Amino acid sequence: MVQSLILIPIVVLILGLHHFLSTRKRAWPGTIFPIIYVIVIGGQLIAKVVEIKSSRDIFFYILGFVIFTGIWIEGRDSVKKKRQKELDKMKSHDMQ
């Protein structure tokens, strides 16, 4: 129970930081967490720290990667929309 209470804020902090990094001007900072996730999970599987006992385990490993990647894609789309909005605003000022 106490472990869950500690884990939840850590997960929220990591996801918030990942979202922040994914919405920056450059794309690469947002790729840090998905890459770390793949390295950590892959390393644990290779070192046999964790075992895949069922398809449910595979599902949750893939789900983590999908969540990180989805946040990154959403952040990049947000940056593109912001840039396009700024360009449209500049074009409208140029035409006046």
TIMI-2910 file (N, C-alpha, C, CB; in pm, 1 decimal, decimal comma, always signed):
<rs>
+----------+----------+----------+----------+----------+----------+----------+----------+----------+----------+----------+----------+------+
!      n_x !      n_y !      n_z !     ca_x !     ca_y !     ca_z !      c_x !      c_y !      c_z !     cb_x !     cb_y !     cb_z ! resn !
+----------+----------+----------+----------+----------+----------+----------+----------+----------+----------+----------+----------+------+
!    +81,9 !   -119,3 !     +0,0 !     +0,0 !     +0,0 !     +0,0 !    +86,4 !   +126,0 !     +0,0 !    -93,2 !     -0,3 !   +120,2 !  Met !
!   +183,3 !   +131,1 !    +90,6 !   +271,9 !   +246,7 !    +98,7 !   +354,8 !   +257,6 !    -28,6 !   +363,7 !   +236,9 !   +222,4 !  Val !
!   +395,3 !   +143,3 !    -82,8 !   +474,1 !   +142,1 !   -205,0 !   +394,9 !   +202,4 !   -320,5 !   +518,1 !     -0,6 !   -239,3 !  Gln !
!   +265,7 !   +174,4 !   -327,7 !   +180,2 !   +231,3 !   -431,9 !   +166,9 !   +381,4 !   -415,4 !    +42,2 !   +166,2 !   -429,6 !  Ser !
!   +159,0 !   +427,5 !   -291,1 !   +147,3 !   +570,9 !   -265,8 !   +273,5 !   +645,9 !   -306,4 !   +117,4 !   +595,9 !   -119,0 !  Leu !
!   +386,2 !   +580,6 !   -301,8 !   +511,4 !   +641,1 !   -345,7 !   +523,9 !   +632,5 !   -497,5 !   +631,5 !   +572,5 !   -278,0 !  Ile !
!   +480,9 !   +522,0 !   -554,1 !   +495,9 !   +498,2 !   -697,2 !   +408,2 !   +590,5 !   -782,1 !   +463,0 !   +354,2 !   -728,4 !  Leu !
!   +287,3 !   +619,0 !   -737,4 !   +194,0 !   +699,9 !   -816,6 !   +249,1 !   +839,8 !   -845,2 !    +60,2 !   +711,3 !   -744,0 !  Ile !
!   +298,4 !   +915,6 !   -745,0 !   +354,0 !  +1047,9 !   -777,5 !   +476,8 !  +1040,4 !   -868,4 !   +390,8 !  +1120,9 !   -649,8 !  Pro !
!   +555,5 !   +935,4 !   -854,2 !   +673,0 !   +919,7 !   -940,3 !   +629,9 !   +899,5 !  -1084,7 !   +759,9 !   +801,3 !   -893,3 !  Ile !
!   +530,3 !   +815,3 !  -1107,3 !   +479,8 !   +791,0 !  -1242,9 !   +420,8 !   +918,8 !  -1300,8 !   +373,9 !   +678,5 !  -1242,8 !  Val !
!   +342,7 !   +991,3 !  -1221,0 !   +283,1 !  +1117,5 !  -1267,7 !   +393,0 !  +1217,7 !  -1302,7 !   +188,3 !  +1177,0 !  -1159,7 !  Val !
!   +496,5 !  +1226,1 !  -1220,5 !   +608,4 !  +1316,4 !  -1246,6 !   +680,4 !  +1279,4 !  -1376,2 !   +706,8 !  +1314,2 !  -1129,3 !  Leu !
!   +706,3 !  +1151,7 !  -1396,5 !   +774,6 !  +1106,2 !  -1518,2 !   +690,2 !  +1136,2 !  -1641,6 !   +805,1 !   +955,1 !  -1510,2 !  Ile !
!   +560,3 !  +1106,7 !  -1635,5 !   +474,0 !  +1133,1 !  -1750,9 !   +461,3 !  +1283,0 !  -1777,9 !   +335,2 !  +1072,3 !  -1728,4 !  Leu !
!   +454,7 !  +1364,2 !  -1672,6 !   +449,6 !  +1509,6 !  -1690,0 !   +577,5 !  +1563,4 !  -1752,0 !   +424,7 !  +1577,9 !  -1556,3 !  Gly !
!   +691,2 !  +1515,7 !  -1704,1 !   +819,7 !  +1557,1 !  -1760,4 !   +831,9 !  +1512,5 !  -1905,8 !   +935,8 !  +1500,0 !  -1677,5 !  Leu !
!   +785,1 !  +1392,6 !  -1934,0 !   +789,3 !  +1342,6 !  -2071,2 !   +702,9 !  +1429,2 !  -2162,9 !   +742,4 !  +1196,1 !  -2076,5 !  His !
!   +584,4 !  +1467,0 !  -2116,1 !   +497,8 !  +1554,7 !  -2195,4 !   +566,1 !  +1689,4 !  -2219,2 !   +361,6 !  +1575,3 !  -2124,8 !  His !
!   +627,7 !  +1744,7 !  -2115,2 !   +698,9 !  +1871,8 !  -2128,2 !   +810,4 !  +1861,5 !  -2231,7 !   +756,5 !  +1915,0 !  -1992,7 !  Phe !
!   +891,3 !  +1756,0 !  -2223,7 !  +1001,8 !  +1739,2 !  -2318,0 !   +952,2 !  +1714,5 !  -2460,2 !  +1091,0 !  +1624,3 !  -2273,9 !  Leu !
!   +836,3 !  +1653,2 !  -2473,4 !   +781,9 !  +1622,0 !  -2606,0 !   +726,0 !  +1744,6 !  -2676,4 !   +673,7 !  +1517,1 !  -2594,3 !  Ser !
!   +699,5 !  +1851,0 !  -2602,2 !   +642,4 !  +1971,4 !  -2662,8 !   +746,3 !  +2081,2 !  -2680,9 !   +527,8 !  +2023,2 !  -2578,0 !  Thr !
!   +872,2 !  +2048,0 !  -2673,3 !   +978,1 !  +2145,9 !  -2694,9 !  +1004,0 !  +2162,7 !  -2844,2 !  +1107,3 !  +2103,5 !  -2622,1 !  Arg !
!  +1081,7 !  +2264,5 !  -2877,7 !  +1111,1 !  +2296,7 !  -3017,0 !  +1177,7 !  +2179,5 !  -3089,5 !  +1200,6 !  +2420,0 !  -3024,4 !  Lys !
!  +1271,7 !  +2117,9 !  -3025,4 !  +1341,8 !  +2003,1 !  -3085,2 !  +1270,2 !  +1873,5 !  -3047,7 !  +1490,7 !  +1998,3 !  -3038,7 !  Arg !
!  +1275,0 !  +1776,7 !  -3137,0 !  +1201,3 !  +1651,4 !  -3116,2 !  +1275,7 !  +1552,8 !  -3026,0 !  +1173,1 !  +1585,7 !  -3249,8 !  Ala !
!  +1408,3 !  +1556,5 !  -3025,1 !  +1483,4 !  +1450,1 !  -2958,4 !  +1465,8 !  +1442,6 !  -2806,8 !  +1626,6 !  +1466,8 !  -2988,2 !  Trp !
!  +1445,6 !  +1553,6 !  -2732,2 !  +1429,0 !  +1535,6 !  -2587,0 !  +1309,7 !  +1447,3 !  -2549,6 !  +1413,4 !  +1670,6 !  -2520,8 !  Pro !
!  +1205,1 !  +1450,9 !  -2630,4 !  +1088,1 !  +1369,0 !  -2602,6 !  +1109,4 !  +1221,1 !  -2627,6 !   +974,3 !  +1416,1 !  -2684,4 !  Gly !
!  +1216,8 !  +1187,0 !  -2697,3 !  +1244,0 !  +1045,3 !  -2724,1 !  +1325,7 !   +979,2 !  -2612,7 !  +1317,5 !  +1030,9 !  -2856,5 !  Thr !
!  +1368,4 !  +1058,5 !  -2514,9 !  +1452,9 !  +1004,8 !  -2407,9 !  +1381,1 !   +895,8 !  -2328,5 !  +1496,7 !  +1117,2 !  -2313,9 !  Ile !
!  +1258,4 !   +923,1 !  -2283,5 !  +1187,8 !   +825,7 !  -2200,2 !  +1149,5 !   +698,2 !  -2275,0 !  +1064,0 !   +888,7 !  -2143,1 !  Phe !
!  +1099,7 !   +705,5 !  -2399,3 !  +1072,6 !   +579,1 !  -2468,9 !  +1198,7 !   +494,1 !  -2488,6 !  +1009,1 !   +607,5 !  -2604,0 !  Pro !
!  +1310,6 !   +559,7 !  -2517,8 !  +1435,7 !   +485,8 !  -2537,3 !  +1480,6 !   +422,5 !  -2405,4 !  +1546,4 !   +579,3 !  -2592,8 !  Ile !
!  +1474,7 !   +499,2 !  -2296,7 !  +1511,8 !   +444,9 !  -2165,7 !  +1421,3 !   +327,7 !  -2129,6 !  +1504,0 !   +554,2 !  -2056,8 !  Ile !
!  +1291,8 !   +340,9 !  -2158,2 !  +1195,9 !   +234,2 !  -2127,0 !  +1233,3 !   +105,5 !  -2200,3 !  +1052,3 !   +277,4 !  -2164,8 !  Tyr !
!  +1261,4 !   +116,7 !  -2330,0 !  +1297,2 !     -1,8 !  -2408,9 !  +1427,3 !    -63,1 !  -2357,2 !  +1311,2 !    +34,7 !  -2558,6 !  Val !
!  +1525,4 !    +20,7 !  -2324,6 !  +1653,2 !    -29,9 !  -2274,7 !  +1635,2 !   -101,1 !  -2140,4 !  +1754,4 !    +85,0 !  -2260,7 !  Ile !
!  +1559,4 !    -40,5 !  -2049,7 !  +1540,0 !   -100,2 !  -1916,9 !  +1462,9 !   -231,6 !  -1926,4 !  +1465,7 !     -2,4 !  -1824,3 !  Val !
!  +1350,8 !   -230,7 !  -1997,6 !  +1270,6 !   -353,4 !  -2009,5 !  +1349,4 !   -460,5 !  -2085,2 !  +1135,8 !   -324,3 !  -2081,7 !  Ile !
!  +1414,8 !   -421,5 !  -2194,0 !  +1495,6 !   -517,2 !  -2269,6 !  +1608,7 !   -574,2 !  -2186,1 !  +1552,0 !   -451,6 !  -2393,9 !  Gly !
!  +1675,3 !   -488,4 !  -2109,6 !  +1783,1 !   -533,4 !  -2022,5 !  +1734,7 !   -628,6 !  -1914,7 !  +1850,6 !   -415,2 !  -1958,9 !  Gly !
!  +1618,0 !   -598,7 !  -1859,1 !  +1562,6 !   -687,4 !  -1756,9 !  +1524,3 !   -822,5 !  -1815,4 !  +1440,9 !   -623,0 !  -1691,0 !  Gln !
!  +1471,5 !   -822,2 !  -1936,3 !  +1435,4 !   -949,2 !  -2000,1 !  +1559,6 !  -1030,6 !  -2035,7 !  +1351,7 !   -923,6 !  -2126,1 !  Leu !
!  +1662,9 !   -963,1 !  -2085,8 !  +1786,5 !  -1033,0 !  -2121,8 !  +1856,0 !  -1088,4 !  -1997,2 !  +1881,6 !   -938,4 !  -2198,0 !  Ile !
!  +1860,0 !  -1008,5 !  -1889,7 !  +1924,4 !  -1051,8 !  -1765,4 !  +1835,3 !  -1145,1 !  -1684,0 !  +1962,1 !   -930,8 !  -1681,3 !  Ala !
!  +1715,4 !  -1167,0 !  -1732,4 !  +1617,5 !  -1254,3 !  -1666,8 !  +1582,7 !  -1206,7 !  -1525,6 !  +1670,8 !  -1397,0 !  -1660,9 !  Lys !
!  +1579,4 !  -1073,7 !  -1509,0 !  +1533,0 !  -1014,9 !  -1383,8 !  +1382,1 !  -1031,0 !  -1374,8 !  +1573,4 !   -865,1 !  -1373,6 !  Val !
!  +1315,8 !  -1014,9 !  -1488,8 !  +1171,3 !  -1038,2 !  -1497,7 !  +1147,8 !  -1146,9 !  -1601,7 !  +1093,5 !   -906,2 !  -1535,0 !  Val !
!  +1039,6 !  -1218,2 !  -1584,7 !  +1005,3 !  -1324,0 !  -1679,3 !   +870,5 !  -1294,2 !  -1742,4 !  +1003,3 !  -1462,0 !  -1609,8 !  Glu !
!   +855,8 !  -1337,2 !  -1865,6 !   +726,8 !  -1327,8 !  -1932,5 !   +655,4 !  -1459,6 !  -1906,7 !   +742,1 !  -1298,3 !  -2087,3 !  Ile !
!   +551,8 !  -1452,1 !  -1824,3 !   +479,2 !  -1573,2 !  -1787,1 !   +350,9 !  -1590,4 !  -1866,7 !   +447,4 !  -1571,4 !  -1639,7 !  Lys !
!   +300,6 !  -1480,0 !  -1920,9 !   +175,9 !  -1488,7 !  -1997,5 !   +170,9 !  -1375,7 !  -2099,6 !    +52,2 !  -1482,9 !  -1903,4 !  Ser !
!    +70,4 !  -1381,8 !  -2184,0 !    +53,4 !  -1276,0 !  -2283,6 !    +15,9 !  -1144,1 !  -2215,9 !    -54,2 !  -1315,6 !  -2386,8 !  Ser !
!    -36,7 !  -1151,0 !  -2095,4 !    -69,8 !  -1030,2 !  -2019,9 !    +56,9 !   -950,2 !  -1989,5 !   -143,3 !  -1066,5 !  -1889,0 !  Arg !
!   +165,8 !  -1018,9 !  -1956,5 !   +292,7 !   -951,3 !  -1930,4 !   +340,5 !   -877,3 !  -2054,6 !   +399,0 !  -1052,0 !  -1884,3 !  Asp !
!   +334,9 !   -943,4 !  -2168,2 !   +375,0 !   -881,2 !  -2294,8 !   +288,7 !   -758,9 !  -2322,2 !   +364,2 !   -982,0 !  -2411,8 !  Ile !
!   +158,0 !   -772,1 !  -2298,3 !    +65,1 !   -661,7 !  -2321,0 !   +105,6 !   -538,6 !  -2240,2 !    -77,8 !   -704,0 !  -2284,8 !  Phe !
!   +139,1 !   -556,6 !  -2112,8 !   +173,1 !   -442,4 !  -2028,7 !   +307,6 !   -380,7 !  -2066,5 !   +175,1 !   -484,2 !  -1883,3 !  Phe !
!   +403,8 !   -460,7 !  -2110,8 !   +530,9 !   -405,2 !  -2157,5 !   +508,8 !   -321,4 !  -2283,0 !   +632,9 !   -517,8 !  -2185,3 !  Tyr !
!   +428,1 !   -372,1 !  -2373,5 !   +398,1 !   -298,4 !  -2496,5 !   +314,6 !   -175,0 !  -2465,0 !   +324,2 !   -388,7 !  -2597,8 !  Ile !
!   +221,7 !   -186,1 !  -2371,5 !   +137,2 !    -73,0 !  -2333,5 !   +221,3 !    +44,2 !  -2282,0 !    +35,8 !   -116,2 !  -2226,7 !  Leu !
!   +321,9 !    +15,9 !  -2202,1 !   +410,4 !   +121,9 !  -2152,5 !   +477,9 !   +195,4 !  -2266,6 !   +515,9 !    +64,2 !  -2058,9 !  Gly !
!   +528,7 !   +120,5 !  -2363,4 !   +593,8 !   +182,2 !  -2478,6 !   +493,8 !   +263,1 !  -2560,4 !   +660,1 !    +75,4 !  -2566,5 !  Phe !
!   +374,2 !   +209,7 !  -2578,7 !   +270,6 !   +279,9 !  -2655,7 !   +232,0 !   +410,7 !  -2586,4 !   +145,6 !   +189,8 !  -2673,7 !  Val !
!   +222,8 !   +409,7 !  -2455,0 !   +188,9 !   +532,1 !  -2381,7 !   +297,5 !   +637,4 !  -2400,4 !   +169,4 !   +501,9 !  -2231,7 !  Ile !
!   +423,5 !   +599,8 !  -2382,1 !   +532,8 !   +695,3 !  -2401,8 !   +535,5 !   +747,9 !  -2545,1 !   +667,1 !   +630,2 !  -2367,5 !  Phe !
!   +519,4 !   +659,8 !  -2641,7 !   +522,1 !   +701,1 !  -2781,9 !   +401,9 !   +789,0 !  -2815,3 !   +524,9 !   +578,3 !  -2873,7 !  Thr !
!   +285,6 !   +755,1 !  -2761,7 !   +165,8 !   +835,6 !  -2786,1 !   +179,5 !   +976,5 !  -2731,3 !    +44,5 !   +768,8 !  -2724,9 !  Gly !
!   +235,6 !   +989,9 !  -2612,0 !   +258,9 !  +1122,5 !  -2554,2 !   +355,1 !  +1201,0 !  -2641,7 !   +314,1 !  +1111,2 !  -2410,2 !  Ile !
!   +459,3 !  +1135,5 !  -2691,4 !   +556,5 !  +1202,9 !  -2777,3 !   +491,4 !  +1249,9 !  -2906,9 !   +674,4 !  +1109,7 !  -2808,3 !  Trp !
!   +413,5 !  +1163,6 !  -2971,1 !   +346,6 !  +1200,2 !  -3096,8 !   +250,1 !  +1315,9 !  -3073,4 !   +271,1 !  +1078,5 !  -3156,2 !  Ile !
!   +174,0 !  +1310,5 !  -2965,7 !    +79,6 !  +1418,4 !  -2933,3 !   +154,1 !  +1550,4 !  -2911,4 !     -3,0 !  +1382,1 !  -2807,3 !  Glu !
!   +267,1 !  +1544,0 !  -2844,0 !   +348,5 !  +1663,4 !  -2821,5 !   +402,1 !  +1721,4 !  -2950,8 !   +463,3 !  +1631,5 !  -2729,1 !  Gly !
!   +447,7 !  +1635,1 !  -3041,0 !   +499,4 !  +1683,4 !  -3169,7 !   +387,4 !  +1746,1 !  -3252,8 !   +565,7 !  +1567,8 !  -3248,2 !  Arg !
!   +267,8 !  +1686,3 !  -3250,0 !   +153,9 !  +1744,9 !  -3321,2 !   +119,9 !  +1882,0 !  -3264,6 !    +31,3 !  +1652,3 !  -3312,8 !  Asp !
!   +127,5 !  +1896,1 !  -3134,1 !   +100,9 !  +2024,2 !  -3069,3 !   +200,7 !  +2130,3 !  -3115,0 !   +105,8 !  +2009,0 !  -2916,9 !  Ser !
!   +327,9 !  +2092,5 !  -3124,3 !   +431,2 !  +2185,8 !  -3169,9 !   +405,2 !  +2226,2 !  -3314,9 !   +572,0 !  +2122,8 !  -3155,9 !  Val !
!   +370,0 !  +2130,8 !  -3400,1 !   +342,0 !  +2161,6 !  -3540,7 !   +224,5 !  +2257,6 !  -3553,8 !   +313,4 !  +2033,1 !  -3618,8 !  Lys !
!   +119,5 !  +2235,2 !  -3475,2 !     +2,2 !  +2323,5 !  -3480,5 !    +38,5 !  +2464,2 !  -3434,6 !   -112,0 !  +2267,3 !  -3393,5 !  Lys !
!   +120,0 !  +2474,6 !  -3329,6 !   +163,9 !  +2606,0 !  -3281,5 !   +244,0 !  +2679,2 !  -3388,1 !   +247,7 !  +2591,4 !  -3154,0 !  Lys !
!   +336,0 !  +2607,9 !  -3451,1 !   +417,7 !  +2669,2 !  -3556,7 !   +331,4 !  +2715,4 !  -3673,1 !   +524,0 !  +2570,4 !  -3606,6 !  Arg !
!   +236,6 !  +2632,1 !  -3713,9 !   +148,9 !  +2667,7 !  -3825,0 !    +64,3 !  +2789,2 !  -3789,3 !    +58,9 !  +2549,3 !  -3862,9 !  Gln !
!    +17,4 !  +2794,3 !  -3666,8 !    -62,8 !  +2907,8 !  -3621,1 !    +19,9 !  +3036,6 !  -3625,9 !   -115,6 !  +2882,9 !  -3477,7 !  Lys !
!   +146,2 !  +3028,8 !  -3582,2 !   +234,6 !  +3145,0 !  -3586,9 !   +261,5 !  +3187,5 !  -3730,9 !   +366,5 !  +3114,6 !  -3515,4 !  Glu !
!   +283,2 !  +3090,0 !  -3820,2 !   +305,5 !  +3122,8 !  -3961,3 !   +183,0 !  +3188,4 !  -4023,1 !   +342,1 !  +2997,1 !  -4039,9 !  Leu !
!    +66,1 !  +3136,5 !  -3993,3 !    -57,1 !  +3195,6 !  -4045,4 !    -74,5 !  +3338,3 !  -3994,5 !   -178,5 !  +3110,1 !  -4005,9 !  Asp !
!    -40,8 !  +3360,1 !  -3868,1 !    -51,0 !  +3493,9 !  -3810,2 !    +46,3 !  +3589,4 !  -3879,8 !    -23,0 !  +3489,7 !  -3658,1 !  Lys !
!   +168,8 !  +3542,5 !  -3905,8 !   +268,2 !  +3625,5 !  -3974,1 !   +224,3 !  +3656,8 !  -4116,2 !   +404,8 !  +3556,0 !  -3975,4 !  Met !
!   +167,9 !  +3558,4 !  -4186,2 !   +121,3 !  +3580,3 !  -4322,8 !     +7,6 !  +3681,0 !  -4326,3 !    +76,5 !  +3448,7 !  -4385,7 !  Lys !
!    -82,8 !  +3674,3 !  -4229,6 !   -194,9 !  +3768,6 !  -4227,6 !   -146,1 !  +3910,5 !  -4199,5 !   -298,8 !  +3726,5 !  -4122,2 !  Ser !
!    -42,1 !  +3925,7 !  -4117,8 !    +14,1 !  +4058,6 !  -4092,7 !    +87,8 !  +4110,2 !  -4216,0 !   +109,2 !  +4055,0 !  -3971,6 !  His !
!   +152,8 !  +4022,0 !  -4290,3 !   +223,6 !  +4062,5 !  -4411,9 !   +127,6 !  +4109,9 !  -4519,9 !   +307,6 !  +3947,2 !  -4464,7 !  Asp !
!     +9,5 !  +4051,4 !  -4527,1 !    -87,4 !  +4087,2 !  -4630,8 !   -155,9 !  +4220,4 !  -4601,2 !   -192,1 !  +3977,4 !  -4644,6 !  Met !
!   -153,1 !  +4263,2 !  -4477,7 !   -222,0 !  +4388,6 !  -4443,4 !   -140,6 !  +4506,5 !  -4475,0 !   -258,6 !  +4392,5 !  -4300,0 !  Gln !
+----------+----------+----------+----------+----------+----------+----------+----------+----------+----------+----------+----------+------+
</rs>
